[in-house]
């Protein structure tokens, strides 16, 4: 059975369970806190992103609670550490549902945000909201009660393909992992290039950690296509090892990477080699004061002593949308939250319109993707 068909069958089978779980939780107290569960790496190599997301969500909830909460009920974020390990994400989902009685799962970060979180949410009958993932699977409608905010990897790949065409780059290669995420990136790139009458120079895979044997093969395979630019789609650890190795092998072309890969962790690990790396971004530039959303975000960061960054901006936007949805919900049960999010209109943050999307045919705002470059000064520039 094909993977997508199997997932669809699982989703249909789970539908009665979702309603059963939702009904059970609806019978609980309607006066206590509304608990929102999160699994994220708050220790380990990706902890900076996980902690940034957690802290920005907490700050949005804190401001909401100071204004009376949701119909008098405070919002409570419960964050469990998964150390960027999908296996731990799956365990955390069960703990959030059974021990912490979370009404929804929100803002998952890292490797578990893609499939492990969504599968766990489906099994536990909980809405799965605003994962930091570009997975097309989460946007396909195969999983029930999944609500994304950020554009997917397909839109990011399309932007990179357009940019390479504009600057005259004709040979583009891809590095990805040999898993569902890597296959999605491969298909997205092949499709984008085909629409331009082009084909990929080479496509290669690498293991999650960029191990020595996998690394050698990946470098040789990519270089065999004589690329002018390489799109980096693997985990940031593997990506950093690859960049170092292929530069040593003599590659002097361009590097592009995705918003979920090219964050501060990658730039820190690469050091001077990060200079000139182009990174797609799916939220407004957090250091700009030229738009209302930028000014509002910077004021928010100042109030809560949060360092402005792309992850903090994404958490701020997503958590604000969640509060909007909770405020419109008929109650704090999972089914009531899902019902509200499904009908929630987009919000204009002041030069940036964002909203929740729950499937391929449910995009309420156009995908907004921009390209940034990491400068020699160690900063992202537009």
C-alpha positions, 0 to 999 in steps of 0.5 A: 500500500502506498504511504499516502493511501495508508495515511489516509486510511489511518486518518479516516479510522481515527476520525471516530476516536478524535470525537471520542477523545474530544467528548471525554475532555469536554466533560472536564472543568470549564473554569480551570486553565486551558492547557496547550502542549508543546514538544520542542528541543529545550536542551541539546544542539537545537535548544536555542530555537526551541527555547526561543519559540517557548519563551515567545509563546509564553509571553503572548499567553502572559499578556492574554492572561493579564487581560483576563485570559480566555473567557476568564480562563488562563492559558497555560503552556506545557513544554516537554523537551524532546532534544530534537528526537522524533521518538521522544516527541511521540512519547511527549505527545502521550504525556501531554495528553494523558498526564497534562490534559492538554486541549491542543498541541502547538508550536512543535519544533525540530525533527518531531514537528513533521510526522511524529507530532501529527501522528501522535495528535491524531492518535490522541484526538488533539488539534495539531497547530502551527508546527515549525515544519514545511512538510507537504504531508501536513498540508495535504489534508491527510491528517485531521485537525492540523492547522499550519501557518507558515508556507510549505517547503514547496513554496520555498523551493519555488522561490529558490528556483525562480531566483536562480533563473533570474541570476542566470544559474542554470545548474542546480543541485539538491542535498537532502536526507533519504526520508519523506522530507527529502523526497518532498524536497526532491519532488518540489525541485524537479517540479519547479525546474520542469516548469522552467524547462530545466532539470536538476544538475544532481540530487544526493542524500545524506544521513541525519548527522552527516556521517563520514561515509555518507558525507563522502558519497554526497559530496561526490554525487553532487559534484558529479553534476557540476552545479553552480548552486546547491540547495541544502535541505538536510538537518543543519548538522549534516548540512554544516558538515557537507558545506565544509567538505564540498568547499574543501573539494573545490566548490565555489558556487552558491548555497541556498537553504530553507527556513527550517535549516538555515537558522542561527544553529547552522550559522554558528556551526559554519562560522565564516563559511556561512557568509553569502548563504541565501536562506528563505524566510516565511515571516517578516524581517524581525529587525525592520521598523518600516512596517507595523508588524515589525514595530509591534513585534519589536515592542513586544520583544522589548516588553518581555526581554526577548531577542528579536529573531525569525523564530521569535517572530514566527512564534509571536504571529502563530501564538497571536492567531491561536489566542484569536481562535481560542477567543472565538471558540465555544469552549476549551475542548479539542473539538471546540478549538478545532471548530474555531480554528477551521473558521478563523479568518486571517489577521492583518498584523500590519503589512503581513497577513497570516492565518491558519490553513488546514489542507491543500484547498484551504489556503486563506492567505497567499504564501509569503516567502522572501530570500535573505542572505547571511552577511560577513558581519554575522547578520541576516540581510534582505 
